[in-house]
């Protein structure tokens, strides 16, 4: 495990302990145990890319200067707020979608004794973000901007989810809305939010970085198109999700044959090239070399990835 990841996980332990011992609520042993188990199951399960990229971005914006312990703790805390936000979205998404597994294990609401308690757990996850921000950032000049940012991203994501849900009603498949769903449901919190957090810590005004937001959202869309492509044409172990809305292996095979006939692979490779050039040009146009470095590091992580 990298040094950064182990530092990051130490901060999780601190934040979790603070939340489980929050003086504003009288926990019983049972409720404290429930919340701890719920956090470990839902917040810790992923690759932590979004959270870690707050720290990476902040370091790049500081031009590689060594971070103080306090700066490191705060950057990690904001990273964890994003991981908490992701957990909140996923817990509720899985219930809405009737999913069975997430990250290779049963969805939280499918766990014994959890069921619809998971709805309230999702709300607790969202609430924890406010508690973390209040405890560690309240005195900071950018505190209100952070609250605004998380509210804004949640607004975009929940509305993206709404478009997704109403367009996946049976008989209502409409992939023309796919770009908008991806933009609002994934790109904002996965790509823009980590960089926006780092910019705020640096004392920047986000209104001056609208082009950074646009570039990162474009990257988020590119990432999702890649994801869909890899589902269909990547490792054969992974069966395609892009089967135009039907969960039937025979349909999947038929649709894949159709994709081949439509030369979708060629179309994708062309999209990848033009999208990459467009994103690169918008990065190069940015006046700040430090911001360019952040954007380039994001692009390098996703360009031509295989999984």
C-alpha positions in Angstrom: 0.0 0.0 0.0 1.3 3.4 -0.9 2.3 5.9 1.8 -0.5 8.2 0.7 -3.1 5.6 0.8 -2.2 4.5 4.3 -2.2 8.2 5.5 -5.6 8.5 3.8 -7.0 5.4 5.6 -5.6 6.7 9.0 -7.8 9.9 8.4 -10.8 7.6 7.8 -10.3 6.1 11.3 -10.1 9.5 12.9 -13.2 10.8 11.1 -15.1 7.6 11.9 -14.2 7.8 15.5 -15.3 11.4 15.7 -18.7 10.6 14.1 -19.3 7.6 16.4 -18.6 9.8 19.4 -20.4 12.9 18.3 -21.4 14.7 21.5 -24.7 15.9 19.9 -26.2 12.4 19.8 -26.4 9.8 22.6 -25.4 6.6 20.9 -26.3 3.2 22.4 -23.8 0.4 21.9 -26.1 -1.1 19.3 -26.5 2.1 17.3 -22.8 2.9 17.4 -22.0 -0.7 16.2 -24.6 -0.4 13.4 -23.2 2.9 12.1 -19.6 1.6 12.3 -20.5 -1.5 10.4 -22.5 0.5 7.8 -19.5 2.9 7.3 -17.0 0.1 6.9 -19.2 -1.7 4.5 -20.2 1.2 2.3 -17.5 3.9 2.5 -14.4 1.7 2.5 -15.4 -0.7 -0.3 -14.1 1.1 -3.4 -10.8 2.0 -5.0 -10.8 5.4 -3.2 -9.7 7.2 -6.5 -12.0 10.2 -6.0 -10.9 10.8 -2.5 -7.2 10.3 -3.2 -7.4 12.7 -6.2 -8.2 15.6 -3.8 -4.8 15.1 -2.2 -3.0 14.6 -5.5 -4.7 17.7 -7.0 -3.9 19.8 -4.0 -0.2 18.7 -4.1 0.0 19.6 -7.8 -1.6 23.0 -7.2 1.0 23.6 -4.5 3.6 22.9 -7.2 4.8 19.8 -5.5 5.6 21.5 -2.2 5.5 19.1 0.8 2.2 19.4 2.6 2.0 20.2 6.3 0.4 17.6 8.5 -2.6 20.0 8.8 -2.9 20.5 5.1 -2.6 16.7 4.5 -5.3 16.0 7.1 -7.7 18.6 5.6 -7.2 17.4 2.0 -7.7 13.8 3.1 -10.9 14.9 5.0 -12.3 16.5 1.9 -11.4 13.4 -0.1 -13.3 11.3 2.5 -16.3 13.6 2.2 -16.4 12.7 -1.5 -16.2 9.0 -0.7 -19.0 9.5 1.8 -21.0 11.2 -0.9 -20.4 8.3 -3.3 -21.5 5.8 -0.6 -24.7 7.8 0.0 -25.5 7.8 -3.8 -24.7 4.1 -4.2 -26.6 2.8 -1.2 -29.8 4.6 -2.5 -29.1 3.9 -6.2 -28.9 0.1 -5.5 -32.3 0.2 -3.8 -33.9 2.1 -6.6 -32.3 -0.2 -9.2 -33.1 -3.4 -7.3 -29.5 -4.4 -7.7 -28.0 -7.5 -6.1 -24.2 -6.8 -5.9 -21.9 -3.9 -5.6 -18.1 -4.1 -5.8 -18.3 -7.9 -5.7 -20.4 -8.2 -2.5 -24.2 -8.0 -1.8 -25.7 -4.5 -1.9 -26.0 -3.1 1.6 -29.9 -3.3 1.6 -29.6 -7.0 0.7 -27.6 -7.7 3.8 -29.5 -9.7 6.6 -31.5 -7.3 8.9 -30.7 -4.3 6.8 -33.4 -4.0 4.1 -35.1 -0.6 4.0 -33.1 0.6 7.0 -30.6 1.3 4.2 -32.6 4.3 3.1 -32.0 6.0 6.5 -28.4 4.8 6.4 -28.0 6.7 3.1 -29.4 9.8 4.7 -27.0 9.4 7.6 -24.1 9.1 5.2 -25.1 12.4 3.6 -25.4 14.0 7.0 -22.0 12.9 8.0 -20.5 15.1 5.3 -22.0 18.1 7.0 -20.7 17.0 10.4 -17.1 16.5 9.0 -17.2 19.9 7.2 -18.5 21.7 10.3 -15.9 20.1 12.7 -12.8 20.7 10.5 -13.6 23.6 8.2 -16.0 25.9 10.0 -13.3 28.5 10.7 -12.0 28.5 7.2 -12.8 31.4 4.8 -13.9 28.9 2.2 -16.3 27.0 4.5 -19.5 28.3 2.9 -18.1 27.7 -0.6 -17.5 24.0 0.4 -21.1 23.7 1.6 -22.3 25.3 -1.6 -20.1 23.0 -3.7 -21.3 19.7 -2.1 -25.0 21.0 -2.3 -24.5 21.9 -6.0 -22.9 18.6 -6.9 -25.7 16.7 -5.0 -28.3 18.7 -6.9 -26.7 17.8 -10.2 -26.3 14.1 -9.3 -29.7 13.5 -8.0 -31.3 15.2 -11.0 -29.1 13.0 -13.3 -30.4 10.0 -11.4 -33.9 11.2 -11.9 -33.5 11.5 -15.7 -31.9 8.0 -15.6 -34.8 6.5 -13.6 -37.6 8.0 -15.8 -35.9 7.0 -19.0 -35.4 3.4 -17.9 -39.1 2.8 -17.3 -39.9 -0.3 -19.4 -40.6 0.7 -23.0 -39.0 4.1 -22.4 -35.4 3.4 -23.4 -33.9 6.5 -24.9 -30.1 6.4 -25.2 -30.1 9.9 -26.7 -30.3 11.2 -23.1 -27.3 9.1 -22.1 -24.8 12.0 -22.4 -26.9 14.2 -20.1 -27.4 11.4 -17.6 -23.6 10.7 -17.5 -22.9 14.4 -17.2 -25.1 15.0 -14.2 -25.0 11.6 -12.6 -21.3 10.8 -12.7 -19.1 13.5 -14.1 -19.7 16.2 -11.6 -18.9 14.3 -8.4 -16.3 12.0 -9.9 -14.2 14.5 -11.8 -15.1 18.1 -11.0 -15.7 17.7 -7.2 -12.2 16.5 -6.2 -10.4 19.3 -8.1 -13.0 21.9 -6.9 -12.2 20.9 -3.3 -8.5 21.3 -3.9 -9.0 24.7 -5.5 -11.1 25.9 -2.6 -8.4 24.8 -0.1 -5.9 26.8 -2.1 -8.1 29.9 -1.6 -9.4 30.1 -5.2 -12.8 31.3 -6.3 -14.6 28.6 -8.3 -16.3 31.2 -10.4 -12.9 31.9 -12.0 -12.6 28.3 -13.0 -15.7 27.5 -15.0 -13.4 26.3 -17.9 -11.8 23.8 -15.4 -15.3 22.5 -14.6 -16.2 22.2 -18.3 -13.0 20.3 -19.1 -13.4 17.9 -16.2 -17.1 17.2 -17.0 -16.0 16.4 -20.6 -13.5 14.0 -19.2 -16.2 12.4 -17.0 -18.3 11.8 -20.1 -15.3 10.4 -22.0 -14.6 8.1 -19.0 -18.2 6.8 -19.0 -18.2 6.2 -22.8 -15.0 4.2 -22.2 -16.7 2.3 -19.5 -19.6 1.3 -21.7 -17.2 0.4 -24.5 -15.1 -1.8 -22.2 -18.3 -3.5 -21.0 -19.0 -4.6 -24.6 -15.5 -5.0 -26.1 -13.2 -5.3 -23.1 -12.2 -8.5 -21.2 -14.6 -11.3 -22.3 -15.0 -12.2 -18.6 -17.1 -9.0 -18.3 -20.5 -9.4 -20.0 -21.8 -6.3 -21.7 -24.3 -4.1 -19.7 -25.0 -2.2 -22.9 -27.6 -4.6 -24.2 -30.2 -1.9 -24.8 -32.0 -2.5 -21.6 -32.6 -6.3 -21.5 -31.0 -8.8 -19.1 -30.9 -11.9 -21.4 -27.7 -13.5 -22.5 -29.2 -14.3 -26.0 -30.1 -10.6 -26.4 -26.6 -9.6 -25.3 -25.0 -11.8 -28.0 -27.4 -10.5 -30.6 -26.7 -6.9 -29.7 -23.0 -7.5 -29.7 -23.3 -8.9 -33.2 -25.2 -5.8 -34.2 -22.5 -3.7 -32.7 -19.9 -5.4 -34.8 -22.0 -4.9 -37.9 -22.4 -1.2 -37.1 -18.6 -1.0 -36.7 -19.0 0.5 -33.2 -15.4 -0.3 -32.4 -14.2 2.0 -35.2 -16.7 4.7 -34.1 -15.5 4.4 -30.6 -11.8 4.7 -31.5 -12.6 7.8 -33.6 -14.6 9.3 -30.7 -11.7 8.5 -28.3 -9.2 10.3 -30.6 -11.3 13.4 -31.2 -12.4 13.6 -27.5 -8.8 13.3 -26.4 -7.7 16.1 -28.7 -10.5 18.3 -27.7 -9.8 17.8 -24.0 -6.0 18.3 -24.5 -6.6 21.5 -26.4 -8.8 22.9 -23.6 -6.1 21.9 -21.1 -3.4 23.6 -23.0 -5.5 26.8 -23.3 -5.5 27.1 -19.5 -3.4 30.0 -18.2 -2.1 28.3 -15.1 0.5 25.6 -15.5 -0.4 24.1 -12.0 -4.0 23.7 -13.1 -2.9 22.2 -16.4 -0.8 19.7 -14.4 -3.9 18.7 -12.4 -6.1 18.2 -15.5 -3.3 16.3 -17.3 -2.9 13.9 -14.4 -6.7 13.1 -14.6 -6.5 12.6 -18.3 -3.4 10.4 -18.0 -5.3 8.1 -15.6 -8.1 7.4 -18.0 -6.8 7.7 -21.5 -6.6 4.3 -23.3 -7.2 2.4 -20.0 -8.2 -1.2 -20.3 -10.4 -1.6 -17.2 
